[in-house]
Amino acid sequence: MQAVAASEIVRRRLAERLRFTINLEDRYRVLTLVVALRSLEDGYRGDYTAKQLLLWASEAWPQGFEELGVKRVEIYLTEMVGLGLLVQLGDRSRFAVRSPNVVNMLGTREELELELRETEFSLPYDYNPRAARRLLGRDSRNHLQRYSPLTEGQLHEAAQPGVTVIGATELHRPLLILKAASAFAEARGVEVRRCEVRDDLRVVLKDASRVRKNYVLLADLRGLGVDELAIAVRNCVEHAGPAADKIVRQEEGRKRSGNRSVLVIADVEAVGALQGARDGERPSARFFQPERWTVDALRAWPECPFVSRSERTRLVEATGGWPQWVELAIAEVVVKGATLDSALGSVRRAISKPSNVDAHLAQSALAERDLELLDMWSSYLEEGQGVPLDDVEAATGLPVQETEIWLGRLDQLGVLDSVDGGIAVDPVTFRAVRARFGEG
């Protein structure tokens, strides 16, 4: 027992689990830091009222506590008693840290003061459909929890009458996009119909036109060229109506019964050409693409153990926000009990394996010419470093207009980040390119 208690690994994991509890919400975190620092000053002999703690917490983080009264803070403190952080004393109106060990696991006085003074705290997360993603169950191969590549807001938009076109590479996991759209529709009692690239779309649409109730048609048209996709999307628009039209339309003197929604998944390059067509040639459809996880979006992940902004930043820096690696990192902590540091180290090692490097580049839809240009660009930079357009032009030797076109293509593929300083290649793609050209 003594050996286990003295183990640095055990102590680090206990401290990290304590942090998971505190970081459930930044108000817990600030109150804990305030109580810990006061306890250090008082030699662990003090206990404090909710009114006192509200005053001190408000001084540390005005935005987080300015609208809270004493009664609401008492509720927070009572919850912290239930979480094992505090104890109630006297008439149960005063609170103290449960044990000096709690403070010791949080850090030294200097570390706690620095954390309280310099941390960018954030208010509790409110449900945001633009960030929230639905859980799709476990992958049958590796048992990782899979989340929708699309947000709930995107799924809601795609379910509206008309046609939605999504450009996706294999890294965006198009089959999961279709699964998420199907689950979204079925949960609302909407019939789901399907079409694949090998099917005759005209026949499918003609058959669907006989349906007299709301339905969504999921069309996986990956593999079609630009011209073929343009014809297919126009046929879908003719069938379902323009995306902007939310009312019942007249067709040949008869009202349509029910709303028709079509979701088209296609290759990024073909979708980009279709979306960039001139007015009058571009079909009246919605266009959007899946997005990688970001530091802010990860707040919508219910069981994400990377709770603080700095921890989520480290997660995105390690994984690039690519879903498969984010899911693996979180599973390392939640399922296997790894520390945050060891989980990120494990994922970085997995990403750097030659087979995974090759798979990432192949699934990204980057052409050989793209990789050569990325090599020229990235060879001058550190990972995550942003640069203005002029620097990209100078590094690649492309004229201004060609540079803009090329960066637009990379943006459609989802491998660019907007950071301080300008444009950056996402971390995983950056590492893969450097490894591909012998500098990883």
C-alpha positions in Angstrom: 0.0 0.0 0.0 2.8 2.4 0.9 4.6 1.6 -2.4 1.4 2.3 -4.4 0.8 5.5 -2.5 4.3 6.7 -3.1 4.2 5.9 -6.8 4.6 9.1 -8.9 2.5 7.6 -11.6 -0.3 6.8 -9.2 -0.1 10.3 -7.7 -0.1 11.9 -11.1 -3.2 10.0 -12.1 -5.0 10.8 -8.9 -4.2 14.5 -9.4 -5.4 14.3 -13.0 -8.7 12.7 -11.9 -9.1 15.5 -9.3 -8.6 18.0 -12.1 -11.3 16.3 -14.2 -13.7 16.9 -11.3 -12.7 20.5 -10.8 -12.7 21.3 -14.5 -16.3 20.1 -15.0 -17.0 23.8 -14.9 -14.7 26.8 -14.4 -16.8 28.1 -11.5 -15.9 24.9 -9.6 -12.3 25.5 -10.7 -12.1 29.1 -9.5 -13.9 28.4 -6.2 -11.5 25.4 -5.6 -8.4 27.6 -6.3 -9.7 30.3 -4.0 -10.4 27.9 -1.1 -7.0 26.2 -1.7 -5.1 29.5 -1.6 -7.0 30.7 1.5 -6.4 27.4 3.2 -2.6 27.7 2.5 -2.6 31.2 4.0 -4.6 30.0 7.1 -2.5 26.8 7.6 -5.6 24.7 6.9 -7.3 26.1 10.0 -9.8 28.3 8.3 -13.4 27.8 7.0 -15.4 30.2 4.9 -18.9 31.4 4.2 -20.5 31.4 0.8 -20.5 35.2 0.9 -16.8 35.4 1.5 -16.0 32.9 -1.2 -18.3 34.7 -3.7 -16.4 38.0 -3.0 -13.0 36.4 -3.5 -14.1 34.5 -6.6 -15.6 37.6 -8.1 -12.3 39.4 -7.7 -10.5 36.6 -9.5 -13.1 36.2 -12.3 -15.7 39.0 -12.4 -17.5 37.7 -15.5 -18.1 34.3 -14.0 -19.6 35.5 -10.7 -21.0 38.9 -11.3 -24.6 37.6 -11.9 -24.5 35.0 -9.1 -25.9 35.6 -5.6 -24.9 33.9 -2.4 -27.6 31.3 -2.6 -26.4 30.1 -6.1 -22.8 30.0 -4.8 -24.0 27.9 -1.8 -25.4 25.4 -4.3 -22.1 25.2 -6.1 -20.2 24.7 -2.8 -22.7 22.0 -1.7 -22.1 20.2 -5.0 -18.4 20.5 -4.4 -18.9 18.8 -1.0 -20.6 15.9 -2.9 -17.7 15.8 -5.3 -15.3 15.2 -2.4 -13.5 18.6 -2.7 -14.9 20.4 0.4 -16.5 19.7 3.7 -19.2 21.6 5.5 -18.6 22.8 9.1 -20.5 24.3 12.0 -24.1 24.9 11.1 -23.2 23.7 7.6 -23.0 27.3 6.4 -19.2 27.3 6.3 -16.9 25.4 4.0 -13.3 24.2 4.0 -11.0 22.1 1.9 -11.5 18.4 2.7 -7.9 17.6 3.1 -4.4 19.2 2.6 -3.8 16.4 0.1 -6.4 18.0 -2.2 -4.4 21.2 -2.2 -1.1 19.3 -2.6 -2.4 17.5 -5.7 -3.5 20.8 -7.2 0.0 22.3 -7.1 2.2 24.7 -5.2 1.0 28.1 -3.9 2.9 29.8 -6.8 1.3 27.5 -9.4 -2.2 28.1 -8.0 -1.7 31.8 -7.9 -0.5 31.8 -11.5 -3.4 29.6 -12.6 -5.9 31.9 -11.0 -4.3 35.0 -12.3 -3.6 34.0 -15.9 -6.1 31.4 -16.9 -8.7 32.3 -19.5 -11.8 30.9 -17.8 -15.0 30.4 -19.7 -18.7 30.3 -18.7 -20.6 27.1 -18.6 -21.3 25.5 -22.0 -24.8 26.1 -23.3 -26.1 23.6 -25.9 -25.2 24.9 -29.3 -26.4 23.0 -32.4 -23.6 24.6 -34.5 -21.1 22.6 -32.4 -22.9 19.6 -30.9 -22.6 16.3 -32.7 -24.5 13.1 -32.2 -23.0 9.9 -30.9 -23.2 7.1 -33.5 -22.2 4.2 -31.4 -19.0 2.1 -31.3 -16.9 1.1 -34.3 -17.1 -2.6 -34.7 -13.4 -2.9 -35.5 -11.7 -0.9 -32.7 -14.7 -0.2 -30.4 -14.1 3.5 -30.3 -17.1 5.8 -29.8 -17.9 7.5 -33.1 -19.4 11.0 -33.4 -21.2 12.5 -36.4 -18.9 14.4 -38.9 -21.7 16.9 -39.2 -23.0 19.1 -36.4 -26.7 19.0 -35.3 -27.1 22.4 -37.0 -25.8 21.0 -40.3 -28.0 18.0 -40.1 -31.0 20.1 -39.4 -30.2 22.3 -42.4 -29.7 19.3 -44.6 -33.1 17.9 -43.6 -34.9 21.0 -44.9 -36.8 20.8 -48.3 -34.5 21.0 -51.2 -31.0 19.7 -52.0 -27.8 19.8 -49.9 -24.5 18.9 -51.5 -21.5 18.0 -49.3 -18.0 17.5 -50.5 -16.0 15.0 -48.5 -12.7 13.2 -48.6 -12.2 9.8 -46.9 -10.8 11.7 -43.9 -14.2 13.2 -43.5 -15.7 9.7 -43.2 -18.6 10.0 -45.7 -20.2 6.8 -44.6 -20.6 8.2 -41.1 -22.1 11.4 -42.6 -24.8 9.2 -44.2 -25.3 7.3 -41.0 -25.7 10.5 -39.0 -28.2 11.9 -41.6 -30.2 8.7 -41.5 -30.3 8.7 -37.7 -31.4 12.3 -37.6 -34.2 11.7 -40.0 -35.4 8.5 -38.5 -35.5 10.1 -35.0 -38.0 12.5 -36.4 -40.2 9.9 -38.1 -39.0 10.8 -41.6 -38.6 8.0 -44.1 -35.0 7.5 -45.4 -34.4 6.5 -49.0 -31.0 5.7 -50.5 -29.1 6.0 -53.8 -25.6 5.0 -54.7 -23.4 6.0 -57.6 -24.1 2.7 -59.4 -27.9 3.2 -59.3 -29.8 5.0 -62.0 -30.6 8.3 -60.2 -33.5 9.2 -62.6 -35.2 5.9 -61.7 -34.6 6.4 -58.0 -36.1 10.0 -58.2 -39.0 8.8 -60.2 -39.8 6.1 -57.7 -39.4 8.5 -54.8 -41.8 11.0 -56.4 -44.6 8.6 -55.8 -44.1 8.9 -52.0 -46.8 11.0 -50.4 -45.1 11.9 -47.1 -41.9 13.6 -45.9 -38.7 11.8 -46.8 -35.0 12.4 -47.2 -33.0 10.8 -50.1 -29.4 10.1 -49.2 -27.4 10.0 -52.5 -23.8 8.7 -52.3 -22.4 10.0 -55.6 -18.7 9.8 -54.9 -16.8 9.0 -58.0 -18.8 11.1 -60.4 -16.9 13.7 -62.4 -17.8 17.4 -62.5 -20.2 17.2 -65.5 -21.9 14.1 -64.3 -22.4 15.5 -60.8 -23.8 18.7 -62.2 -26.4 16.8 -64.2 -27.2 14.6 -61.1 -27.6 17.6 -58.8 -29.8 19.5 -61.3 -32.0 16.4 -61.5 -32.3 16.4 -57.7 -33.2 20.1 -57.6 -35.8 19.5 -60.3 -37.2 16.7 -58.0 -37.0 18.4 -54.6 -37.1 22.1 -55.5 -34.6 24.8 -54.8 -33.0 24.8 -51.4 -34.2 28.3 -50.5 -37.9 27.4 -51.1 -39.4 26.4 -47.7 -43.1 26.5 -48.9 -45.4 24.1 -50.6 -44.9 24.6 -54.4 -47.2 24.1 -57.3 -46.2 21.5 -59.8 -48.4 21.1 -62.9 -51.3 22.5 -61.1 -51.1 20.1 -58.2 -49.7 20.6 -54.7 -46.9 18.4 -53.7 -47.6 16.3 -50.7 -44.9 16.3 -48.1 -41.4 17.8 -48.2 -38.6 16.3 -50.3 -35.0 16.6 -49.1 -32.0 15.3 -50.9 -28.5 15.0 -49.4 -25.8 14.4 -51.9 -22.3 13.3 -50.9 -19.7 13.7 -53.6 -15.9 14.2 -54.1 -14.5 17.5 -52.9 -13.0 18.5 -56.3 -16.2 17.9 -58.2 -18.3 19.7 -55.5 -15.8 22.6 -55.5 -16.1 23.0 -59.3 -19.9 22.9 -59.1 -20.1 25.4 -56.2 -17.7 27.8 -58.0 -19.7 27.8 -61.3 -21.0 31.1 -62.6 -24.5 32.4 -61.6 -27.0 30.6 -63.7 -24.9 27.5 -64.0 -24.7 26.7 -60.3 -27.7 24.6 -59.1 -29.9 26.1 -56.4 -28.6 23.8 -53.6 -27.0 24.2 -50.2 -23.3 23.6 -50.1 -21.2 22.8 -47.0 -18.4 20.6 -45.8 -17.6 18.7 -42.6 -15.2 20.3 -40.2 -12.5 19.0 -37.9 -12.9 19.3 -34.1 -11.7 22.7 -32.8 -10.8 23.9 -29.3 -14.2 25.5 -29.0 -16.2 22.7 -30.6 -14.8 20.2 -28.2 -16.7 21.8 -25.4 -19.8 20.1 -26.9 -18.2 16.6 -26.3 -20.0 15.5 -23.1 -17.3 13.1 -21.8 -14.2 14.8 -23.2 -11.6 14.7 -20.4 -9.6 17.5 -21.9 -11.7 20.0 -20.1 -9.8 23.3 -19.8 -9.1 25.4 -22.9 -5.3 24.7 -22.6 -5.9 21.0 -22.5 -8.3 21.1 -25.5 -5.6 23.2 -27.3 -3.0 20.5 -26.7 -5.5 17.8 -28.0 -6.1 19.7 -31.2 -2.4 20.4 -31.7 -1.7 16.6 -31.3 -4.6 15.4 -33.5 -5.2 18.2 -35.8 -8.8 17.9 -34.8 -9.2 14.9 -37.2 -12.0 12.8 -35.6 -10.3 9.4 -35.7 -7.4 10.7 -33.6 -9.5 12.8 -31.3 -11.7 9.8 -30.6 -8.6 7.6 -29.9 -7.0 10.2 -27.5 -10.2 10.5 -25.5 -10.6 6.7 -25.4 -7.1 6.3 -24.1 -8.1 8.4 -21.1 -11.7 7.5 -20.5 -11.5 3.7 -21.3 -7.9 2.8 -20.6 -7.2 5.2 -17.7 -4.2 6.9 -19.3 -3.1 10.4 -18.2 -3.7 13.2 -20.6 0.1 13.4 -21.4 0.4 9.7 -22.0 -2.7 9.7 -24.2 -1.4 12.5 -26.4 2.0 10.8 -26.6 0.4 7.5 -27.6 -1.7 9.2 -30.3 1.3 11.2 -31.7 3.2 7.9 -32.0 0.3 6.3 -33.8 -0.1 9.2 -36.2 3.6 9.0 -37.0 3.6 5.3 -38.1 4.5 5.1 -41.8 1.3 3.2 -42.6 -0.8 5.9 -40.9 1.1 8.7 -42.7 0.5 7.0 -46.0 -3.2 6.5 -45.2 -3.7 10.1 -44.2 -2.2 11.5 -47.4 -4.1 9.0 -49.5 -7.4 9.7 -47.8 -6.9 13.5 -47.9 -7.3 13.6 -51.7 -4.1 15.6 -52.0 -2.5 15.1 -55.4 1.2 14.6 -56.0 1.5 18.2 -57.1 -0.2 19.4 -53.9 2.3 17.4 -51.9 5.3 18.9 -53.7 4.0 22.4 -53.2 3.2 21.6 -49.5 6.8 20.4 -49.2 8.2 23.7 -50.5 5.9 25.6 -48.2 6.3 23.6 -45.0 10.1 23.3 -45.2 10.3 26.9 -44.2 7.9 26.6 -41.2 7.4 25.2 -37.8 4.3 23.1 -37.1 1.3 25.3 -36.6 3.1 28.4 -37.8 0.8 30.8 -39.8 2.0 32.9 -42.7 0.3 35.5 -45.0 -0.5 34.8 -48.6 2.7 36.5 -49.8 4.8 34.0 -48.0 3.0 31.1 -49.5 3.5 32.6 -52.9 7.2 33.1 -52.3 7.7 29.6 -50.9 5.9 27.8 -53.7 6.9 30.0 -56.6 3.3 30.2 -57.8 1.9 33.5 -59.2 -0.6 35.3 -57.0 -3.7 34.1 -58.7 -2.6 30.4 -58.8 -1.6 30.6 -55.2 -5.1 31.8 -54.3 -6.7 29.0 -56.4 -4.4 26.4 -54.8 -5.1 27.6 -51.2 -8.8 27.5 -52.1 -8.4 23.9 -53.1 -6.6 23.0 -49.8 -9.3 24.8 -47.8 -12.0 22.6 -49.6 -10.0 19.5 -48.6 -10.0 20.7 -45.0 -6.3 20.8 -44.4 -5.8 24.5 -43.7 -6.1 26.4 -40.4 -6.6 30.1 -39.8 -4.2 31.0 -37.0 -2.3 34.0 -35.7 0.0 35.1 -38.4 -2.3 33.9 -41.3 -2.7 30.5 -42.9 -1.2 27.2 -41.5 -1.3 23.6 -42.6 -3.2 21.4 -40.1 -0.7 19.7 -37.7 -1.3 16.1 -38.9 -1.0 16.9 -42.6 2.1 19.0 -41.8 3.8 16.1 -40.1 2.7 13.7 -42.8 4.2 15.9 -45.5 7.5 16.3 -43.6 7.6 12.5 -43.1 6.8 11.9 -46.7 9.8 13.9 -47.8 12.1 12.5 -45.3 12.1 15.2 -42.6 9.5 13.9 -40.2 
